[in-house]
């Protein structure tokens, strides 16, 4: 279970890092967008400043370089490993529950017979002693049903405890599976945006190197046209990151809720014994 919480914490940090990257690229493209919309209206001095800013953008590290494809592959590998471990634990719990259920069923029959034999033997032994008149009623009144209930109750509580553990493992496994799937999707979205940013940087660099070239002006127009598609892709990634954070928080809350309910119920049953 600790692996699940460690993994979800790591996933949360990655999502926070991606949100920072998204904010950074949105800020950069907001400037580029403003330049493209009114590039003919600037004075020569202003244009020199803009050229400097655009060049700075082309040499900056791509915000979507981290986490890269290799990083996501490692993350998905960890998710798969934890998911396999949780499923294995769940199978072990289910197997133990079956064994306990079998013992519980068998012990019910044996307990009844054993309690009866103990009572009869005790009465027979007491009948051959001088204290038969005193011990007989006391032995017959011995709370055998209570002893039986106590012993069987222990097994029942044990089975119920395992059932709660199984529920916790189910919730954790489901959350891990969803996170693994979400991060697989995010890896593709990040890779696509990384390639788009690199493409735009190359186009801007081309235009800066050929200021008076008519073809460079056409490239700038194409860059402006592709801006709407790029913004849509950024928004898609941003939405997916927020949904992933929501999934992380919901999964952690459900696991904690199951653990808390199990602890309270176990403590309540212990106090009643």
One Martini backbone bead per residue (centre of mass of N, CA, C, O) as a GRO file, in nm:
protein
  273
    1UNK     BB    1   0.055   0.065  -0.017
    2UNK     BB    2   0.303   0.254  -0.015
    3UNK     BB    3   0.353   0.246  -0.320
    4UNK     BB    4   0.098   0.398  -0.398
    5UNK     BB    5   0.164   0.667  -0.250
    6UNK     BB    6   0.434   0.718  -0.389
    7UNK     BB    7   0.324   0.717  -0.680
    8UNK     BB    8   0.109   0.944  -0.647
    9UNK     BB    9   0.314   1.161  -0.565
   10UNK     BB   10   0.477   1.152  -0.826
   11UNK     BB   11   0.242   1.217  -1.015
   12UNK     BB   12   0.180   1.496  -0.892
   13UNK     BB   13   0.457   1.624  -0.959
   14UNK     BB   14   0.440   1.590  -1.266
   15UNK     BB   15   0.185   1.758  -1.306
   16UNK     BB   16   0.303   2.021  -1.191
   17UNK     BB   17   0.530   2.041  -1.400
   18UNK     BB   18   0.345   2.056  -1.650
   19UNK     BB   19   0.197   2.317  -1.570
   20UNK     BB   20   0.450   2.494  -1.585
   21UNK     BB   21   0.508   2.438  -1.884
   22UNK     BB   22   0.242   2.551  -1.989
   23UNK     BB   23   0.276   2.840  -1.882
   24UNK     BB   24   0.536   2.898  -2.037
   25UNK     BB   25   0.427   2.850  -2.330
   26UNK     BB   26   0.193   3.052  -2.315
   27UNK     BB   27   0.369   3.302  -2.274
   28UNK     BB   28   0.538   3.278  -2.533
   29UNK     BB   29   0.289   3.265  -2.736
   30UNK     BB   30   0.168   3.537  -2.667
   31UNK     BB   31   0.397   3.700  -2.788
   32UNK     BB   32   0.398   3.577  -3.073
   33UNK     BB   33   0.106   3.650  -3.137
   34UNK     BB   34   0.143   3.958  -3.120
   35UNK     BB   35   0.354   3.978  -3.343
   36UNK     BB   36   0.188   3.847  -3.580
   37UNK     BB   37  -0.061   4.055  -3.570
   38UNK     BB   38   0.166   4.334  -3.571
   39UNK     BB   39   0.445   4.352  -3.742
   40UNK     BB   40   0.390   4.625  -3.927
   41UNK     BB   41   0.362   4.841  -3.661
   42UNK     BB   42   0.663   4.858  -3.609
   43UNK     BB   43   0.945   4.981  -3.525
   44UNK     BB   44   1.273   4.930  -3.568
   45UNK     BB   45   1.343   4.912  -3.266
   46UNK     BB   46   1.118   4.715  -3.194
   47UNK     BB   47   1.204   4.490  -3.389
   48UNK     BB   48   1.475   4.430  -3.256
   49UNK     BB   49   1.351   4.331  -2.991
   50UNK     BB   50   1.179   4.106  -3.113
   51UNK     BB   51   1.408   3.947  -3.240
   52UNK     BB   52   1.547   3.889  -2.972
   53UNK     BB   53   1.308   3.732  -2.846
   54UNK     BB   54   1.281   3.515  -3.065
   55UNK     BB   55   1.566   3.406  -3.037
   56UNK     BB   56   1.538   3.323  -2.743
   57UNK     BB   57   1.320   3.107  -2.800
   58UNK     BB   58   1.496   2.920  -2.994
   59UNK     BB   59   1.723   2.857  -2.750
   60UNK     BB   60   1.539   2.737  -2.573
   61UNK     BB   61   1.415   2.507  -2.384
   62UNK     BB   62   1.196   2.274  -2.412
   63UNK     BB   63   0.936   2.228  -2.192
   64UNK     BB   64   0.880   1.919  -2.326
   65UNK     BB   65   1.153   1.759  -2.244
   66UNK     BB   66   1.014   1.749  -1.952
   67UNK     BB   67   0.903   1.480  -1.970
   68UNK     BB   68   1.000   1.221  -2.154
   69UNK     BB   69   0.967   0.926  -2.308
   70UNK     BB   70   1.154   0.776  -2.111
   71UNK     BB   71   1.019   0.868  -1.850
   72UNK     BB   72   0.739   0.746  -1.912
   73UNK     BB   73   0.836   0.456  -1.933
   74UNK     BB   74   0.928   0.433  -1.638
   75UNK     BB   75   0.659   0.503  -1.510
   76UNK     BB   76   0.490   0.276  -1.639
   77UNK     BB   77   0.662   0.051  -1.515
   78UNK     BB   78   0.593   0.115  -1.221
   79UNK     BB   79   0.289   0.085  -1.241
   80UNK     BB   80   0.290  -0.211  -1.332
   81UNK     BB   81   0.437  -0.321  -1.084
   82UNK     BB   82   0.233  -0.227  -0.868
   83UNK     BB   83  -0.014  -0.365  -0.989
   84UNK     BB   84   0.094  -0.653  -0.966
   85UNK     BB   85   0.134  -0.647  -0.659
   86UNK     BB   86  -0.162  -0.588  -0.579
   87UNK     BB   87  -0.284  -0.840  -0.714
   88UNK     BB   88  -0.123  -1.044  -0.548
   89UNK     BB   89  -0.231  -0.956  -0.272
   90UNK     BB   90  -0.529  -1.010  -0.340
   91UNK     BB   91  -0.499  -1.317  -0.384
   92UNK     BB   92  -0.396  -1.381  -0.099
   93UNK     BB   93  -0.644  -1.280   0.052
   94UNK     BB   94  -0.851  -1.467  -0.086
   95UNK     BB   95  -0.717  -1.731   0.008
   96UNK     BB   96  -0.741  -1.680   0.315
   97UNK     BB   97  -1.050  -1.652   0.321
   98UNK     BB   98  -1.109  -1.944   0.233
   99UNK     BB   99  -0.967  -2.084   0.466
  100UNK     BB  100  -1.128  -1.950   0.695
  101UNK     BB  101  -1.406  -2.045   0.601
  102UNK     BB  102  -1.343  -2.345   0.632
  103UNK     BB  103  -1.266  -2.340   0.932
  104UNK     BB  104  -1.529  -2.218   1.033
  105UNK     BB  105  -1.711  -2.449   0.939
  106UNK     BB  106  -1.561  -2.687   1.082
  107UNK     BB  107  -1.553  -2.567   1.379
  108UNK     BB  108  -1.856  -2.566   1.435
  109UNK     BB  109  -1.885  -2.873   1.461
  110UNK     BB  110  -1.650  -2.937   1.658
  111UNK     BB  111  -1.734  -2.747   1.889
  112UNK     BB  112  -2.000  -2.878   1.963
  113UNK     BB  113  -1.885  -3.160   2.030
  114UNK     BB  114  -1.667  -3.074   2.236
  115UNK     BB  115  -1.850  -2.934   2.443
  116UNK     BB  116  -2.019  -3.183   2.507
  117UNK     BB  117  -1.788  -3.371   2.605
  118UNK     BB  118  -1.685  -3.190   2.832
  119UNK     BB  119  -1.944  -3.185   3.000
  120UNK     BB  120  -1.976  -3.491   3.043
  121UNK     BB  121  -1.697  -3.548   3.167
  122UNK     BB  122  -1.721  -3.354   3.407
  123UNK     BB  123  -1.968  -3.487   3.538
  124UNK     BB  124  -1.851  -3.771   3.577
  125UNK     BB  125  -1.613  -3.687   3.754
  126UNK     BB  126  -1.779  -3.534   3.971
  127UNK     BB  127  -1.960  -3.787   4.058
  128UNK     BB  128  -1.685  -3.934   4.199
  129UNK     BB  129  -1.709  -3.711   4.406
  130UNK     BB  130  -1.772  -3.518   4.691
  131UNK     BB  131  -1.844  -3.256   4.483
  132UNK     BB  132  -2.094  -3.310   4.302
  133UNK     BB  133  -2.312  -3.115   4.418
  134UNK     BB  134  -2.133  -2.862   4.348
  135UNK     BB  135  -2.007  -2.908   4.050
  136UNK     BB  136  -2.235  -2.982   3.864
  137UNK     BB  137  -2.390  -2.708   3.833
  138UNK     BB  138  -2.137  -2.542   3.751
  139UNK     BB  139  -2.071  -2.697   3.490
  140UNK     BB  140  -2.350  -2.672   3.351
  141UNK     BB  141  -2.320  -2.341   3.373
  142UNK     BB  142  -2.112  -2.321   3.172
  143UNK     BB  143  -2.021  -2.091   2.912
  144UNK     BB  144  -2.005  -2.242   2.619
  145UNK     BB  145  -2.133  -2.047   2.417
  146UNK     BB  146  -1.937  -1.815   2.471
  147UNK     BB  147  -1.679  -1.957   2.388
  148UNK     BB  148  -1.767  -2.022   2.101
  149UNK     BB  149  -1.819  -1.729   2.018
  150UNK     BB  150  -1.533  -1.624   2.067
  151UNK     BB  151  -1.378  -1.811   1.874
  152UNK     BB  152  -1.546  -1.747   1.618
  153UNK     BB  153  -1.511  -1.441   1.628
  154UNK     BB  154  -1.214  -1.430   1.558
  155UNK     BB  155  -1.242  -1.543   1.270
  156UNK     BB  156  -1.442  -1.335   1.171
  157UNK     BB  157  -1.262  -1.088   1.212
  158UNK     BB  158  -1.036  -1.182   1.029
  159UNK     BB  159  -1.206  -1.193   0.773
  160UNK     BB  160  -1.297  -0.896   0.781
  161UNK     BB  161  -1.017  -0.774   0.766
  162UNK     BB  162  -0.943  -0.895   0.489
  163UNK     BB  163  -1.176  -0.763   0.337
  164UNK     BB  164  -1.073  -0.475   0.381
  165UNK     BB  165  -0.800  -0.514   0.246
  166UNK     BB  166  -0.918  -0.590  -0.028
  167UNK     BB  167  -1.057  -0.316  -0.078
  168UNK     BB  168  -0.801  -0.146  -0.072
  169UNK     BB  169  -0.659  -0.293  -0.308
  170UNK     BB  170  -0.874  -0.234  -0.521
  171UNK     BB  171  -0.853   0.075  -0.514
  172UNK     BB  172  -0.549   0.094  -0.573
  173UNK     BB  173  -0.553  -0.063  -0.843
  174UNK     BB  174  -0.747   0.121  -0.992
  175UNK     BB  175  -0.580   0.381  -0.964
  176UNK     BB  176  -0.324   0.272  -1.105
  177UNK     BB  177  -0.454   0.205  -1.377
  178UNK     BB  178  -0.551   0.491  -1.445
  179UNK     BB  179  -0.274   0.630  -1.428
  180UNK     BB  180  -0.137   0.465  -1.646
  181UNK     BB  181  -0.330   0.554  -1.872
  182UNK     BB  182  -0.296   0.863  -1.841
  183UNK     BB  183   0.018   0.867  -1.889
  184UNK     BB  184   0.007   0.753  -2.171
  185UNK     BB  185  -0.147   0.991  -2.289
  186UNK     BB  186   0.046   1.220  -2.198
  187UNK     BB  187   0.294   1.129  -2.359
  188UNK     BB  188   0.165   1.192  -2.637
  189UNK     BB  189   0.098   1.492  -2.590
  190UNK     BB  190   0.387   1.585  -2.525
  191UNK     BB  191   0.522   1.487  -2.786
  192UNK     BB  192   0.355   1.663  -2.977
  193UNK     BB  193   0.434   1.940  -2.853
  194UNK     BB  194   0.734   1.916  -2.886
  195UNK     BB  195   0.730   1.904  -3.198
  196UNK     BB  196   0.583   2.175  -3.243
  197UNK     BB  197   0.790   2.359  -3.109
  198UNK     BB  198   1.030   2.278  -3.288
  199UNK     BB  199   0.896   2.369  -3.550
  200UNK     BB  200   0.854   2.668  -3.472
  201UNK     BB  201   1.150   2.734  -3.416
  202UNK     BB  202   1.246   2.675  -3.704
  203UNK     BB  203   1.069   2.888  -3.844
  204UNK     BB  204   1.171   3.137  -3.692
  205UNK     BB  205   1.469   3.100  -3.766
  206UNK     BB  206   1.425   3.125  -4.068
  207UNK     BB  207   1.308   3.416  -4.063
  208UNK     BB  208   1.552   3.557  -3.919
  209UNK     BB  209   1.759   3.479  -4.157
  210UNK     BB  210   1.511   3.598  -4.371
  211UNK     BB  211   1.386   3.898  -4.365
  212UNK     BB  212   1.353   3.968  -4.697
  213UNK     BB  213   1.202   3.717  -4.749
  214UNK     BB  214   0.906   3.613  -4.883
  215UNK     BB  215   0.897   3.326  -4.767
  216UNK     BB  216   0.911   3.412  -4.467
  217UNK     BB  217   0.632   3.544  -4.464
  218UNK     BB  218   0.478   3.284  -4.525
  219UNK     BB  219   0.569   3.136  -4.273
  220UNK     BB  220   0.439   3.331  -4.070
  221UNK     BB  221   0.150   3.275  -4.166
  222UNK     BB  222   0.152   2.970  -4.101
  223UNK     BB  223   0.209   3.008  -3.802
  224UNK     BB  224  -0.055   3.158  -3.745
  225UNK     BB  225  -0.251   2.929  -3.836
  226UNK     BB  226  -0.132   2.704  -3.628
  227UNK     BB  227  -0.208   2.826  -3.347
  228UNK     BB  228  -0.490   2.705  -3.287
  229UNK     BB  229  -0.397   2.408  -3.275
  230UNK     BB  230  -0.192   2.443  -3.048
  231UNK     BB  231  -0.384   2.547  -2.830
  232UNK     BB  232  -0.560   2.294  -2.826
  233UNK     BB  233  -0.334   2.100  -2.731
  234UNK     BB  234  -0.271   2.244  -2.466
  235UNK     BB  235  -0.557   2.223  -2.345
  236UNK     BB  236  -0.569   1.915  -2.351
  237UNK     BB  237  -0.336   1.869  -2.156
  238UNK     BB  238  -0.437   2.038  -1.920
  239UNK     BB  239  -0.696   1.879  -1.874
  240UNK     BB  240  -0.557   1.604  -1.824
  241UNK     BB  241  -0.393   1.688  -1.576
  242UNK     BB  242  -0.633   1.765  -1.395
  243UNK     BB  243  -0.768   1.487  -1.408
  244UNK     BB  244  -0.530   1.337  -1.283
  245UNK     BB  245  -0.534   1.486  -1.011
  246UNK     BB  246  -0.820   1.399  -0.941
  247UNK     BB  247  -0.762   1.095  -0.941
  248UNK     BB  248  -0.550   1.094  -0.721
  249UNK     BB  249  -0.721   1.217  -0.491
  250UNK     BB  250  -0.950   1.009  -0.501
  251UNK     BB  251  -0.784   0.751  -0.453
  252UNK     BB  252  -0.657   0.836  -0.183
  253UNK     BB  253  -0.925   0.888  -0.033
  254UNK     BB  254  -1.042   0.599  -0.060
  255UNK     BB  255  -0.817   0.449   0.086
  256UNK     BB  256  -0.834   0.608   0.352
  257UNK     BB  257  -1.129   0.543   0.406
  258UNK     BB  258  -1.093   0.236   0.425
  259UNK     BB  259  -0.881   0.240   0.654
  260UNK     BB  260  -1.052   0.394   0.863
  261UNK     BB  261  -1.297   0.205   0.872
  262UNK     BB  262  -1.136  -0.046   0.956
  263UNK     BB  263  -1.021   0.067   1.223
  264UNK     BB  264  -1.289   0.137   1.362
  265UNK     BB  265  -1.417  -0.146   1.346
  266UNK     BB  266  -1.191  -0.298   1.493
  267UNK     BB  267  -1.206  -0.131   1.758
  268UNK     BB  268  -1.503  -0.187   1.822
  269UNK     BB  269  -1.478  -0.498   1.839
  270UNK     BB  270  -1.262  -0.498   2.063
  271UNK     BB  271  -1.438  -0.346   2.282
  272UNK     BB  272  -1.673  -0.578   2.275
  273UNK     BB  273  -1.485  -0.824   2.391
   0.00000   0.00000   0.00000
